[in-house]
Amino acid sequence: MTLGNHEFDWGVDQIKVFFDENEENGEASFPFLSANVCYKHNYELVEWANPYAVIDRGNLKIGIIGLLGSDQINDILASHVKDYVFTDEFSTIKKYAKILRNEENCDIVIVAAHLDTAEINYKLSSLTGDEKIDVLINGHTHQQYYGELNYNRQVPLPYVQSGSNGQYIGKITLEIDKETREVIDVSSENIKASSVCFQENQAINDLMSKYQSYIDEAKSILGVAGENIYKNIAGIWMATVIQEKMGTDLGVVNSGGVRSSAFPIYANDNVSYGDIFEIMPFENTICRTTILGRELLKILNYMNNGLYFSNNVTKSGQSYYINGVRVESDKRYRVGTIDYLFEKTYYPFMDGEEITKTSILLREIMVDSVNEKIALYGKFYVTK
């Protein structure tokens, strides 16, 4: 399995758990692949993931390179990856394709990348000789696409990304010359899982039964929506929940932390704990800091462009207001946010004063807010 950014959500120690030979906390029966995660101090590969795997199928030797996008380090809580770097994807693929061809004597080289490689597809397709790759599997962006790249190649390079949540099954077919063991023809497609998976899998059912109590909790109905709820107004509500919980002047969350797949929620729809989890599936905790207005104004410029602010923040012309009072450069403001944003060095939060980092999950205070609004209004509103 290729590591992606969300494998880091609970920290590297949790990744290591799957190979600690302790059956009680779960063991992986397959290798974790990541050819471009290195230690920051020496750029050596980490020991808790393999750069590639080699498998035998008949008389063919197949090498699989796993890697993730170098920029995805910015999608992870900074403290979880402070000791690591994610190196360049293209040079990594070239390096390990050559190793697989020359040192491992592989006939076929597959790249399983937790990223959309569109920006480097031309270069990947143009690789020849020992650096050539035969199959390209994409991920991360949750898109559904497939095709063949034919830049400077006799045989196209097939590629696929198969959406998310098991909706599609990616299929790449290689026709191999039995004598030369080279690829002579390819095809790629995405198949709707619902069109081929008709029977329940007992192994999966057995696994789900172990977590039935959690499943039941996720399905538990909190109440009914009193209005149509879309991502933008939900993001403002989440920032407001933080502001109210932390007693700050304003709250802020990132738009990427408000998952688009959860919306829309229509008026009179049931709202469950699972719906709140889908909106905010991350283990983000809330923080508080105090910064000067001049620093806050830099952040406020991201309003409606990557960040959501609490509902007491408004803009008129080029000025921003909190509770109707204009934000002043020399005034100090208390800001509530999540740990993911707090640790980003391009924001001024960590350089602030009166810092408070809590263990309170944003998701849990969202649930509290839903319950409070239902008790007050009889239905769940994000705009009241």
Summary of the structure (lengths in Angstrom):
residues: 384
radius of gyration: 24.3
end to end distance: 44.6
largest distance: 78.0
contacts: 1168
relative contact order: 0.09
helix: 33%
strand: 31%
